[in-house]
């Protein structure tokens, strides 16, 4: 489907982020991860039962492909080369919704890293429900990879090298630059919104994470240039609010609706903008 609404090309342009074997991949979605484990168990049972070589499952050959959009806000992990129509509509709706949210931020003069603005839109829009708090202890080794690379690889497994990694690390460096602004206090909370779009053999899932940090909580990291290696080992707790779409089927209608009626996209931007405090 080609969206006729005006969307920043960086939002809908995807960059290859590599791949991995399904057997060793953990989906963010608990539902998809459970299905993956059941699939692996079934395959192991079939192989142990002595099926013919031509009929043996090829779980170890099944790949999970990763992609990241150019703004670093939409991450995809999929097993199918061609997505089913319902899955494509759902993933298209993420592009539409994120584009509207970023335009609402711009209209209010807000930064893409404004945690309070993101939280307000997410909480008041009615499209999301918070399901859990995400927390991970990041370990930054000294004299190893650069700080930004180590952080990205621990928060988004699959981004190992290439342009996708450069996109993700540039986001971290931009956040680090925000903290150096004179208007930032030790308690100013910055956020980064990440849509995680996953698909396993035709079954889609979308998880939304709003990562957040303050200059005080991340003092050890913000004190060092992110593009440099650490001179000493750093341990840092990283938290995020985690959300799911309230009604994926309803959300999935976004792409078609706005493609046919671009004015509806303008109305959505105005509504989202109204949720943001000036």
C-alpha positions in Angstrom: 0.0 0.0 0.0 1.3 3.4 -0.9 0.5 6.1 1.7 -0.5 9.4 0.0 -0.3 11.4 3.2 2.9 13.5 3.7 5.3 11.5 5.8 9.0 12.3 6.4 11.0 9.9 4.2 13.3 9.1 7.1 10.4 7.6 9.0 9.4 5.2 6.3 12.8 4.4 4.9 14.1 1.2 6.3 17.8 0.1 6.7 18.8 -3.5 6.8 20.0 -4.4 10.3 21.1 -8.0 9.7 19.6 -11.3 10.7 20.0 -14.2 13.1 18.7 -17.8 13.5 15.3 -18.2 14.9 16.5 -20.8 17.4 18.7 -18.2 19.1 16.4 -15.2 19.0 14.2 -14.0 21.8 11.2 -11.9 20.7 10.2 -8.9 22.9 6.6 -10.1 22.7 6.0 -12.8 25.3 3.3 -14.4 23.0 5.6 -14.7 20.0 8.4 -15.9 22.2 6.2 -18.6 23.6 5.2 -19.7 20.1 8.9 -19.7 19.0 9.7 -22.0 21.9 6.8 -24.4 21.1 7.9 -24.5 17.5 11.5 -25.3 18.5 10.3 -28.0 20.9 8.1 -29.6 18.2 10.9 -29.6 15.7 13.3 -31.2 18.2 10.7 -33.9 18.9 10.3 -34.6 15.2 14.0 -34.8 14.6 14.4 -37.1 17.5 11.7 -39.4 16.2 13.7 -40.2 13.1 11.8 -38.5 10.3 13.2 -38.8 6.8 16.0 -36.4 6.0 13.8 -34.6 3.4 11.0 -34.1 6.0 13.2 -32.8 8.8 12.3 -29.3 10.0 14.8 -26.6 9.2 14.4 -24.5 12.4 18.1 -23.8 12.5 18.0 -22.4 9.0 15.0 -20.2 9.6 16.2 -16.6 9.9 14.8 -13.6 11.7 15.5 -10.4 9.7 16.0 -7.0 11.4 15.4 -3.6 10.0 15.5 -0.1 11.5 13.9 3.1 10.1 16.2 6.1 9.5 15.1 8.0 12.6 15.8 5.1 14.9 12.3 4.9 16.2 10.8 1.8 14.5 12.5 -1.6 14.7 11.4 -4.7 12.8 12.1 -8.3 13.3 10.4 -10.7 10.9 10.6 -14.2 9.7 8.6 -13.8 6.5 10.0 -12.4 3.3 6.6 -11.2 2.2 4.3 -10.0 5.0 0.6 -10.9 5.0 -1.8 -8.1 4.3 -3.1 -7.8 7.8 0.4 -7.6 9.2 1.5 -5.1 6.6 -1.5 -2.9 7.5 -0.7 -3.1 11.2 3.0 -2.2 10.6 1.9 0.6 8.2 -0.2 2.1 10.9 2.9 2.4 13.1 4.5 4.6 10.4 1.4 6.7 10.2 0.9 7.1 13.9 4.6 7.9 14.6 4.6 10.4 11.8 1.6 12.2 13.3 3.1 12.1 16.8 6.4 13.7 15.6 4.5 16.4 13.7 2.4 17.1 16.8 5.7 17.5 18.7 7.1 19.9 16.1 3.9 22.0 16.1 4.3 22.4 19.8 8.0 23.3 19.5 9.0 20.1 21.4 12.0 18.0 21.0 11.9 14.3 19.8 13.4 13.5 23.2 10.8 15.3 25.3 9.7 12.5 27.7 6.8 14.4 29.2 5.3 15.2 25.7 5.6 11.6 24.6 4.1 10.3 27.9 1.2 12.7 27.5 0.4 11.7 24.0 0.6 8.0 24.8 -1.4 8.3 28.0 -4.2 10.4 26.6 -4.6 9.1 23.0 -6.4 5.9 24.0 -4.3 3.9 21.6 -1.9 2.4 24.2 -2.0 0.5 27.4 1.0 0.2 29.7 1.8 -3.5 30.4 5.1 -3.5 32.4 8.2 -1.6 33.4 11.3 -2.5 31.5 14.6 -2.4 33.3 18.0 -3.7 32.2 21.4 -3.4 33.8 23.8 -2.2 31.2 27.4 -3.2 31.6 29.9 -1.0 29.6 33.3 -2.7 29.5 36.4 -0.5 29.4 38.7 -0.4 26.4 36.2 -2.3 24.3 33.6 -1.1 21.8 32.5 2.6 22.0 30.0 3.4 24.8 27.1 4.1 22.4 27.7 0.8 20.5 27.7 -1.2 23.7 24.5 0.4 24.9 22.6 -0.2 21.6 23.7 -3.8 21.3 22.4 -4.5 24.8 19.1 -2.7 24.4 18.3 -3.8 20.8 19.9 -7.3 20.1 20.5 -7.7 16.4 22.1 -4.3 15.7 25.7 -5.4 15.4 27.1 -3.3 12.6 26.4 -1.3 9.5 24.1 1.7 8.9 21.4 0.6 11.3 24.0 0.7 14.1 25.1 4.1 13.0 21.5 5.3 13.2 21.0 4.0 16.7 24.3 5.3 18.0 23.5 8.8 16.4 20.3 8.9 18.5 22.3 8.3 21.7 24.8 10.9 20.8 22.0 13.4 20.1 20.5 12.6 23.5 23.9 13.1 25.1 24.2 16.4 23.3 20.8 17.5 24.7 22.1 16.9 28.2 24.8 19.4 27.6 22.3 22.2 26.8 22.3 25.0 29.4 18.5 24.6 29.9 18.9 21.0 31.1 18.9 20.4 34.8 20.1 17.3 36.6 16.5 16.1 36.9 15.3 16.9 33.4 14.0 13.6 32.0 14.6 12.8 28.3 13.0 10.0 26.5 13.3 8.0 23.3 10.3 6.2 21.8 10.8 2.9 20.1 8.2 0.9 18.2 9.2 -2.8 18.1 7.3 -4.5 15.2 7.7 -8.3 15.3 6.3 -11.1 13.1 6.6 -14.9 13.5 5.3 -17.0 10.6 2.4 -14.5 9.9 1.6 -13.6 13.5 2.4 -9.9 14.2 3.0 -8.0 17.5 3.9 -4.5 18.3 5.5 -3.4 21.5 6.2 0.3 22.3 9.0 1.3 24.7 9.6 4.8 26.0 13.2 4.8 27.3 14.0 7.5 29.8 16.9 9.0 31.7 18.1 12.1 33.5 21.5 13.7 33.6 21.7 12.6 37.3 20.6 9.0 36.8 23.0 8.5 33.9 25.8 10.7 35.2 28.5 8.1 34.6 27.5 7.8 30.9 26.7 11.4 30.1 30.1 12.5 31.6 31.9 10.7 28.8 31.6 11.1 25.0 29.4 8.3 23.8 31.5 7.8 20.6 34.5 7.0 22.7 35.5 3.8 24.6 35.1 3.8 28.3 38.2 4.2 30.4 36.7 2.2 33.3 33.8 -0.3 33.6 30.4 1.3 33.9 27.2 -0.3 35.2 24.0 1.5 34.4 20.4 0.7 35.0 18.2 1.6 32.0 14.4 1.8 32.4 11.6 2.1 30.0 7.8 2.2 30.1 6.3 -0.5 27.9 3.0 -0.4 26.1 0.8 -2.4 23.7 -1.8 -1.1 21.3 -5.2 -1.3 22.9 -6.9 -2.6 19.8 -4.4 -3.7 17.0 -7.3 -4.4 14.6 -8.6 -0.9 14.9 -5.2 0.7 14.8 -4.4 -1.3 11.6 -7.2 0.6 9.8 -5.1 3.8 10.1 -3.0 3.3 7.0 -6.0 2.8 4.6 -8.1 5.5 6.2 -5.5 8.2 6.0 -4.4 7.1 2.5 -8.0 7.6 1.3 -8.7 10.7 3.5 -5.5 12.8 4.1 -7.6 15.3 6.0 -8.1 12.7 8.7 -4.3 12.7 9.2 -4.3 16.4 9.8 -7.1 16.0 12.3 -5.1 13.3 14.1 -2.1 15.6 14.3 -4.2 18.3 15.8 -5.7 15.9 18.4 -2.3 14.6 19.4 -1.0 18.1 19.6 -3.8 19.0 22.0 -2.5 16.4 24.5 0.9 18.1 24.8 1.2 20.8 27.4 2.9 24.0 26.1 
